[in-house]
Amino acid sequence: MPTVAVTRVIPEAGLDLLRAAAEVRLWDEDLPPSPEQLAALLRGCDGALTLLTDAITGETLDREPGLKVISNFAVGYDNVDVPAATARGVVVCNTPGVLTETTADFAWALLMASARRVVEGADYVRAGKWRTWGPTLLRGRDLTGATLGIVGFGRIGREVAKRARGFEMTVLAFDEYEDETAARELGARYVPLDELLGQADFVTLHVALTPETEKLIGARELGLMKREAILVNAARGPVVDTDALVAALRDGTIGGAALDVTDPEPLPADHPLVGLSNALVVPHMASATHATRDRMAVLAAENLLTGLRGERPAGIVNPEVLDRSSTRGQSDR
């Protein structure tokens, strides 16, 4: 029976699968393991179910040559050095697809809450300031008929575009890989990033974190946006230059921001973003529904167990590892 490390408590739906087929070594603390604790947890394991907070480097893999599979409980996998894993024959997996609609829903929740100042309104009531109805009280932005800019037109970006139809929005999209058929079906139009930023009333980010997308939205890009525009980030925190965003919100370069992810993450309570009335910050919770987190747990567990059997996991990130192994096996025969 293989031994697997699980670096955080995940829903029982996934843990039950793992416990039925492997010896499970579970990190059950609220905070993620430190690098030293992670190293101890992984020692002697055949596979690991990891989170974005767990750095899996070439050094990690060299220290634990028995690791055959790294299964990330996330769509992103920038915490794993995939080229290093591939070079060492280690399978890397993620959980795409199962959280697409849920994340798109939450991006809309952020967009609408920011546009209509929902959290500010709730805080206003809690503070005992609500004395009467007023014609100019907490005025926000209309969504119907507005222009929505979607940066990253993959699975989640396209689901966001679907939801824009109900608000009769003009949808602009930017993506390195343009799928004209998908854009046409969803009523979207591809434009360069600068054009999207200049025309959109709302900009929502759905790109993977790569060296090319790190600080994709910086001071220059924020300066291209409309002064009343709202930026939504449900992708990864480092896609936005945090210092530049703070400055843009303070001086009115843009109207507001709604963030599910931040850089750094978690964001300290005394960080400038937390204290800005035109910034809405929540703790990386876009996929946080019971059903979605259960599906993520099951897929992550199935990916791990399938990979340990030498079969192709549904969420494999580096299939060339298995292709290479298969080719070697054929040549041996």
C-alpha positions as CSV (number, residue, x, y, z in Angstrom):
1,M,0.0,0.0,0.0
2,P,1.5,3.4,-1.0
3,T,2.1,6.2,1.5
4,V,0.8,9.6,0.6
5,A,1.1,13.0,2.3
6,V,-1.9,15.4,2.5
7,T,-0.7,18.8,3.3
8,R,-3.9,20.2,4.7
9,V,-7.3,18.9,5.8
10,I,-9.5,18.5,2.7
11,P,-13.2,17.4,2.5
12,E,-13.8,13.8,3.7
13,A,-15.0,12.9,0.2
14,G,-11.3,13.0,-0.9
15,L,-9.8,11.7,2.3
16,D,-12.1,8.6,2.3
17,L,-10.8,7.7,-1.2
18,L,-7.2,8.0,-0.2
19,R,-7.6,6.1,3.1
20,A,-9.2,3.2,1.3
21,A,-6.2,2.8,-1.0
22,A,-3.2,4.3,0.8
23,E,-1.6,5.0,4.1
24,V,-2.4,8.7,4.6
25,R,-0.1,11.1,6.4
26,L,-2.2,14.2,7.1
27,W,-1.2,17.7,8.2
28,D,-4.1,18.7,10.3
29,E,-3.1,22.2,11.5
30,D,-4.9,25.3,10.4
31,L,-1.8,26.9,9.0
32,P,0.2,25.3,6.2
33,P,3.4,23.4,7.1
34,S,6.6,25.3,7.2
35,P,9.3,24.2,4.7
36,E,10.9,22.1,7.4
37,Q,7.5,20.6,8.4
38,L,6.7,19.9,4.8
39,A,10.0,18.1,4.3
40,A,9.2,15.9,7.3
41,L,5.7,15.2,6.1
42,L,6.9,14.1,2.6
43,R,9.7,11.9,3.9
44,G,9.4,8.4,2.5
45,C,6.1,9.1,0.7
46,D,5.1,7.8,-2.7
47,G,2.8,10.8,-3.5
48,A,1.5,14.0,-2.1
49,L,-1.7,16.0,-2.3
50,T,-0.6,19.6,-2.0
51,L,-2.0,23.1,-1.9
52,L,-0.9,26.4,-3.5
53,T,0.9,27.2,-0.2
54,D,3.3,24.2,-0.5
55,A,6.4,24.9,-2.6
56,I,7.5,21.7,-4.4
57,T,10.9,22.5,-5.9
58,G,13.6,20.5,-7.6
59,E,15.4,20.3,-4.3
60,T,12.2,18.8,-2.7
61,L,12.0,16.1,-5.3
62,D,15.8,15.3,-5.1
63,R,15.4,15.0,-1.3
64,E,12.5,12.6,-1.8
65,P,13.2,10.5,-4.9
66,G,10.4,8.1,-4.0
67,L,7.8,10.8,-4.8
68,K,6.0,9.7,-8.0
69,V,2.9,12.0,-8.1
70,I,2.2,15.6,-6.9
71,S,-1.6,16.3,-7.0
72,N,-2.4,19.9,-6.4
73,F,-5.8,20.8,-4.8
74,A,-6.2,23.8,-7.1
75,V,-6.4,24.8,-10.8
76,G,-3.2,26.7,-10.4
77,Y,0.1,24.9,-9.9
78,D,2.8,27.6,-9.8
79,N,3.8,26.3,-6.4
80,V,5.2,23.2,-8.2
81,D,8.4,23.4,-10.3
82,V,6.8,21.5,-13.2
83,P,9.9,21.4,-15.4
84,A,11.9,20.0,-12.5
85,A,9.2,17.4,-11.8
86,T,9.1,16.4,-15.5
87,A,12.8,16.0,-15.7
88,R,12.7,13.7,-12.7
89,G,9.7,11.7,-14.0
90,V,7.2,13.0,-11.4
91,V,3.6,13.4,-12.5
92,V,2.0,16.7,-11.6
93,C,-1.8,17.1,-11.5
94,N,-4.3,19.9,-10.9
95,T,-8.1,20.1,-10.6
96,P,-9.5,22.0,-13.6
97,G,-13.1,22.1,-14.7
98,V,-14.7,21.3,-11.4
99,L,-14.6,24.9,-10.1
100,T,-15.2,26.8,-13.3
101,E,-18.8,27.8,-12.8
102,T,-18.4,28.4,-9.1
103,T,-15.4,30.7,-9.6
104,A,-17.2,32.6,-12.4
105,D,-20.2,33.0,-10.1
106,F,-18.0,34.5,-7.4
107,A,-16.3,36.9,-9.8
108,W,-19.7,38.2,-10.5
109,A,-20.5,38.4,-6.8
110,L,-17.4,40.5,-6.3
111,L,-18.2,42.7,-9.3
112,M,-21.7,43.4,-8.2
113,A,-20.9,43.9,-4.6
114,S,-18.2,46.4,-5.5
115,A,-20.3,48.2,-8.2
116,R,-23.3,48.5,-5.8
117,R,-21.3,49.1,-2.7
118,V,-23.0,46.2,-0.8
119,V,-20.3,45.8,1.9
120,E,-20.1,49.5,2.5
121,G,-23.9,49.5,2.9
122,A,-23.9,46.7,5.4
123,D,-21.1,48.3,7.4
124,Y,-23.1,51.6,7.3
125,V,-26.1,49.9,8.9
126,R,-23.9,48.0,11.5
127,A,-22.3,51.3,12.5
128,G,-25.7,52.8,13.3
129,K,-25.4,55.4,10.6
130,W,-28.7,54.6,8.8
131,R,-31.1,57.3,9.9
132,T,-33.2,57.8,6.7
133,W,-33.3,57.2,3.0
134,G,-31.3,59.7,1.0
135,P,-31.1,60.4,-2.8
136,T,-27.3,60.5,-2.8
137,L,-26.6,57.8,-0.3
138,L,-24.1,55.1,-1.4
139,R,-24.6,55.6,-5.1
140,G,-22.8,52.9,-7.2
141,R,-22.4,51.9,-10.8
142,D,-24.9,50.3,-13.2
143,L,-24.0,47.0,-14.8
144,T,-26.7,46.8,-17.4
145,G,-25.4,48.1,-20.7
146,A,-21.9,48.6,-19.4
147,T,-18.7,47.3,-21.0
148,L,-17.0,44.3,-19.4
149,G,-13.4,43.5,-20.1
150,I,-12.3,39.9,-19.5
151,V,-8.5,39.3,-19.3
152,G,-8.0,35.6,-19.8
153,F,-10.7,34.0,-21.9
154,G,-10.3,30.4,-20.9
155,R,-12.8,28.2,-19.0
156,I,-13.6,30.7,-16.3
157,G,-13.4,33.8,-18.4
158,R,-15.9,32.3,-20.8
159,E,-18.3,31.5,-18.0
160,V,-18.0,35.1,-16.8
161,A,-18.9,36.2,-20.4
162,K,-22.0,33.9,-20.4
163,R,-23.3,35.7,-17.3
164,A,-22.8,39.1,-18.9
165,R,-25.5,38.3,-21.4
166,G,-28.2,38.8,-18.7
167,F,-26.9,42.4,-18.2
168,E,-26.8,43.2,-21.9
169,M,-23.2,44.1,-21.6
170,T,-20.6,44.7,-24.3
171,V,-17.9,42.1,-23.7
172,L,-14.3,42.6,-24.6
173,A,-11.7,39.8,-24.2
174,F,-8.0,39.6,-24.2
175,D,-6.1,36.3,-24.3
176,E,-2.8,35.2,-25.8
177,Y,-4.7,32.4,-27.6
178,E,-7.7,33.7,-29.4
179,D,-10.6,31.3,-30.0
180,E,-12.8,33.2,-32.4
181,T,-15.5,30.5,-32.4
182,A,-15.9,30.8,-28.6
183,A,-15.9,34.6,-28.7
184,R,-18.5,34.7,-31.4
185,E,-20.8,32.2,-29.5
186,L,-20.5,34.3,-26.3
187,G,-20.9,37.7,-28.0
188,A,-17.4,38.8,-27.1
189,R,-14.8,40.6,-29.2
190,Y,-11.0,40.2,-28.8
191,V,-9.0,43.4,-28.5
192,P,-5.5,44.2,-27.4
193,L,-5.1,44.6,-23.6
194,D,-4.5,48.3,-23.7
195,E,-7.8,48.8,-25.7
196,L,-9.7,46.6,-23.3
197,L,-8.4,48.6,-20.3
198,G,-9.3,51.9,-21.9
199,Q,-12.9,50.9,-22.8
200,A,-14.1,48.7,-20.0
201,D,-16.2,49.9,-17.1
202,F,-15.4,46.6,-15.3
203,V,-12.2,44.6,-15.8
204,T,-12.1,41.0,-14.5
205,L,-8.9,38.9,-14.4
206,H,-8.8,35.2,-15.1
207,V,-5.3,34.4,-16.2
208,A,-2.9,31.8,-14.9
209,L,0.1,33.0,-13.0
210,T,3.2,32.8,-15.2
211,P,6.3,34.8,-15.6
212,E,4.5,36.7,-18.4
213,T,1.4,37.5,-16.3
214,E,3.2,38.4,-13.1
215,K,2.3,42.1,-12.5
216,L,0.4,42.1,-15.8
217,I,-1.7,45.0,-14.3
218,G,0.7,47.7,-13.0
219,A,0.8,51.4,-12.8
220,R,0.8,51.9,-16.6
221,E,-2.2,49.6,-17.1
222,L,-4.2,51.1,-14.2
223,G,-3.6,54.5,-15.7
224,L,-5.2,53.4,-18.9
225,M,-8.5,52.5,-17.2
226,K,-11.5,54.8,-16.8
227,R,-11.5,56.7,-13.5
228,E,-14.7,55.1,-12.5
229,A,-13.7,51.6,-13.6
230,I,-13.7,48.6,-11.2
231,L,-11.0,45.9,-11.3
232,V,-11.9,42.4,-10.2
233,N,-9.2,39.8,-9.5
234,A,-10.2,36.2,-9.1
235,A,-7.1,34.8,-10.7
236,R,-3.9,35.0,-8.7
237,G,-2.6,37.9,-6.5
238,P,0.7,38.6,-8.2
239,V,-1.1,39.3,-11.5
240,V,-1.6,42.7,-10.1
241,D,1.1,45.1,-8.8
242,T,-0.2,45.6,-5.2
243,D,1.6,48.9,-4.6
244,A,0.4,50.3,-7.9
245,L,-3.1,49.3,-7.1
246,V,-3.0,51.0,-3.7
247,A,-1.8,54.2,-5.3
248,A,-4.5,54.0,-8.0
249,L,-7.3,53.5,-5.5
250,R,-6.0,56.3,-3.2
251,D,-5.6,58.9,-5.9
252,G,-8.8,58.0,-7.9
253,T,-7.0,56.6,-11.0
254,I,-9.7,53.9,-10.9
255,G,-13.0,53.7,-9.1
256,G,-12.5,50.5,-7.1
257,A,-11.2,47.0,-6.8
258,A,-12.7,43.7,-5.6
259,L,-10.1,41.1,-4.8
260,D,-10.4,37.4,-4.0
261,V,-6.6,37.0,-4.2
262,T,-3.8,39.3,-3.1
263,D,-0.1,39.7,-3.1
264,P,1.0,39.0,-0.4
265,E,-1.5,36.3,0.6
266,P,-2.8,36.3,3.2
267,L,-3.1,40.1,3.4
268,P,-2.3,41.6,6.8
269,A,-5.2,43.3,8.5
270,D,-3.2,46.5,8.6
271,H,-2.4,46.5,4.9
272,P,-3.4,49.7,3.1
273,L,-5.8,47.8,0.8
274,V,-7.8,46.6,3.8
275,G,-8.5,50.1,5.0
276,L,-9.6,51.6,1.6
277,S,-13.3,52.1,1.3
278,N,-13.1,51.5,-2.5
279,A,-11.3,48.1,-2.1
280,L,-13.2,44.9,-1.3
281,V,-10.9,42.1,-0.2
282,V,-12.0,38.6,0.7
283,P,-9.8,35.6,1.7
284,H,-9.4,33.5,-1.6
285,M,-12.8,31.9,-1.4
286,A,-14.0,31.8,-5.0
287,S,-14.3,28.0,-5.1
288,A,-15.6,27.8,-1.5
289,T,-18.9,26.0,-1.9
290,H,-19.6,22.6,-0.3
291,A,-20.2,20.9,-3.7
292,T,-17.2,22.4,-5.4
293,R,-14.7,21.7,-2.7
294,D,-16.0,18.1,-2.5
295,R,-15.5,17.8,-6.2
296,M,-12.0,19.2,-6.0
297,A,-11.1,16.8,-3.1
298,V,-12.3,13.8,-5.1
299,L,-10.5,14.8,-8.3
300,A,-7.3,15.6,-6.4
301,A,-7.5,12.2,-4.7
302,E,-8.3,10.3,-7.9
303,N,-5.5,12.1,-9.7
304,L,-3.0,11.0,-7.0
305,L,-4.2,7.4,-6.9
306,T,-4.4,7.0,-10.6
307,G,-0.9,8.4,-11.1
308,L,0.5,6.0,-8.4
309,R,-1.0,3.1,-10.4
310,G,1.0,4.3,-13.4
311,E,-2.1,5.3,-15.3
312,R,-3.0,8.7,-16.8
313,P,-4.8,11.0,-14.3
314,A,-7.6,13.2,-15.6
315,G,-5.9,16.4,-14.3
316,I,-2.4,15.6,-15.4
317,V,-0.3,18.8,-16.1
318,N,2.8,17.1,-17.7
319,P,1.6,14.1,-19.7
320,E,5.0,13.9,-21.4
321,V,6.2,12.1,-18.3
322,L,3.8,9.2,-19.0
323,D,4.4,9.4,-22.7
324,R,8.1,9.1,-22.2
325,S,7.7,6.2,-19.8
326,S,5.4,4.4,-22.4
327,T,7.9,4.9,-25.2
328,R,10.7,3.5,-23.0
329,G,8.6,0.5,-22.2
330,Q,7.9,-0.2,-25.9
331,S,11.6,0.1,-26.8
332,D,12.5,-2.3,-24.0
333,R,10.3,-4.9,-25.6
